[in-house]
Amino acid sequence: MSNPSSPTGTVLADTRAALAADPVIAVVRAPRIPDAAALCAALAAGGITWVEFTFTTPDVTDHLCRAAAAGWRVGVGTVLTAGQAEQGIGAGAAFLVTPGVRPEVAGAAHAAGVPVVLGALTPTEVARAAELGAAAVKIFPAKAFGPGYFKDLNGPYPGLPLVASGGVNADNAAEFLAHGALAVCAGTDVVPPAVVAAGDWAEITRRAKVFTAACRPS
């Protein structure tokens, strides 16, 4: 891992603290996003301030530009190459997310001083992601092993920030957090593609409120 006193170490610490304070990342995959800034505003009104657009979404760099210009904290996911990383950062992405361990993406992120959340599943992949300087390690698909897997991973990797992604919803998000996830990803439970495409921001806010409320300890 990086020295905490280095610029990269500062990026890691700041990102982890921000995730701990706001532990929900909305992952948007939609065939159409009529207004990316308005979508971010709707999510923020519901308590979600981390928004991840993905390279599987048409015109993703345009959406990043518009949302970032409006002052929202947006990142880009499904980043597979250094070229995509550079495109996303150039469009205003404040963080990068990968579906698996991608050393070239980590390198591009570190060169730009942008935090990267690397995807992993096995203990070996988790260790490799940590060695590459991931701000957090995204366990994907989280539903494959369930919340208990996060407690298991915290045994050999105490304190390593883990993010649960894939199959997380309002019914199980709190359990993932209770078992050791630093944060969780909210997908179609909060941002269904059809609702996003329709620009129904009130419904997005309602869903975000339900999800964030479910994440709070009872």
N, C-alpha and C positions, 0 to 999 in steps of 0.2 A: 504494500500500500504506500501511498505518497506521504511524505513528511507533512504533518499538519501546518508547519510554518511556511511551506511553499505556496505559491499562488494556486496550484492545483489543489493542495490540501485545504486552502481556504474555500475554494469552490465546493469541495466535497462537504465540508462542515456546514457551510451555509445552506446547501441544498438539502442536506439531511435534517437540519433544524427546521427548514421551511416545510418539508414533508411531514415532520412530526406535528407541526402546528396545524397543518391543513392536510389530513391524510387521505384525500380522495382525488384521483386523477380521472377526469372525464375523457374517455377515448372515443373520438368521433369518426365513424366510418359511414359515409352517406353518399349516395349518387349525386346529390346536389345540396349545396349550402348557400341559401340565398343571401345571407348576411353574416359573415363570420364574427364580426364585432358584436352584433346583436345577440348571437348565440352565446358568446362569452359573457355578455352582460346578464343574460337570462340564467346561465349557470351560476354566476357570482351571486345573483339575487337569491339563489337557492343554497348558497354556502359552499360552492365548488369553485376554487380559484385556479386550479391546475387544469389546463385544457390541452389535450394532445390530438392534433390532426394527424392523418396518416398518409403515406405515399400510395395507398390503395384508393384514395379519394381523388377524383378529377380536380385539376387546377389547385392542388394543395398549396403550392407556393404563393398563389394569389391570395388564398385564404389566410395564410400566415402573415403576409404583408399587411393586409387590412386589419387583422386583429392586433398585431404588434403595434401598428401605427396608432391604434386607438388606446394603447397602453396596457393591454391585457397580457398576462403571462401565458404564453402559448409555446408548445413544443411540437416536434414532429416525430412520428413513430413509423414502424415498419421500415426503418432505415437499414439497408442492406449493404451499401457501398460507401466508400469515402466520398465519391462524387455526390451522392444523395445527401450525405451529411453536410457537405459544403453548400449545396443548393438550399437546404433547410436553414442553415445558419445565415446565409446571405439574405434569406427572405424574412429573417427576424426571429427564428426559433430560439427560445431561451434554454431549451434542453432537448436532448435527443433520446429516442427509445428504440431498442432493437428487439426482434423476436427471439434472437439467439446470440451466442457469443460471436461478436464481429470485431476482431482486433483492428481492422482498418478504420472502422467507424470510431472506435475509441481513440485512435491516433488523431483523426481529424478533429474530434471534439476537444481533445486536450490541446491541440495546436491553436485552437480558437478560444480556449478558455471557457468552453461551454460544457456543463455537466452532461454525462451520458448515463442512462439507465440501461444496462445490458441484460438481455434475456438469458435465462438458464433454466434447467430443470434438475439435472443430477447434481450430487455433491461435487463431483469433479468439475462440472461446468460452473457451478457457483464459485468454487475456488479460483478458476481461471478468470472469471469476470471480476472478482475482487482484485486479482493480481494486475489486471488491465486498468485499474483505477476507476471502476464504476462508482458513481455517486450512490447508486443503489442497485440491487440485483432483482430483476423482475422474474418471479417464478411463474412460468407459463408452460402449459395451461395449469393454473392452480387447482382447478376442479379435478384434475387427474388423481391427485393424492389427498386433497382436502386440507382443512385448517391444521390438523394434527401434524402435517408434514413440516409446517413452519416451526413448531416446537422442536421437532426432531433436528432440523437444520441449525437451530440456535444452540444445540449441544456442541457440535464441533466448531461452529462459527458464531460464538457469542458476540453480540453487539453489531454484527453485520446487518446493514439495513436491507430488508427484503420487502418487495412489493408483490402483492397477490394480483394476478391478472388472468382472466379467462374463467368464465363461469361464476364470477362474483356478483351478487345481487343484494338487495336490501335485506333479504332473509338470512344471509350468511356472512355479510361483511364484518359485523361486529365479532364474529367467531374467529375470522382470520386475524383481525387485529389483536384479539385477546390471546391468540396462540403465538404471537411474535411478529406478525407483519407490521412493518413501519407504516405502510400505506396500502391502499387497495385501488384497483382500477374499476371504474364504472363504465360499462358499455351500453348495450341496448336497454338495460334496465332504466337508464337515465336519458340516453340520447338515441332513441329508436330512429333508424334511417328515414322512415316515412314522416315522422314528426319533425325531424330536422329539415327535411326537404320541403315540408309544408310551411316552415317558418312559424310554427306554433310555439312561440317563446313562452307564453304563460304555462303551457303544459310542460315544457322543459324545466321551468322554475319549480313547478309543483313536484315533478319527479326528483329533482335535485334535493329539494327540502326533505322528501320522504327518505331518500338514501342517506343524507348526512345525519338526519335524526336517528336513523337505525344504527349508525356507527358509534353513537355516543353510549358510554356505559350506562346501564340501567340502574 
